[in-house]
């Protein structure tokens, strides 16, 4: 599981009590574990704080308000996304207005993305120990 330095952990704890309205609304739905997926809110990741994070799937959910449209913020978000990808974390970005307009649609989309990511991760985990087409592994001393 990814975490961050102490100062970021403290800030994340503080931000849990200062969430935006779309974050609060979505958190009320995510804390019920839709689709059986558990999320954390305001989770530290390196020098960043993720709005929501599913550790089992290494999936971050970011709620993008109008502040994310500013020129400097777009570059910051790109650097942040690059860092998260380098850590194996996928990011699902959701506009704040969509959370306010249709929460059920947002939760359904999150569950679909989680199920797809879960299936992909499970498929990667099923790696055969040897290749049957190549025959059995050599006996001890016959290498």
Secondary structure, DSSP 8 states (H G I E B T S, - for coil): -----HHHHHHHHHHTTS--HHHHHHHHHHTT-GGG---EEEEEETTEEEEEEETTTTEEEEEE-GGGGSHHHHHHHHHHHHHHHHTT-EEEEEEHHHHHH-HHHHHHHHHHHHHHHHHHHHHHH---SS-GGG-S---TT--
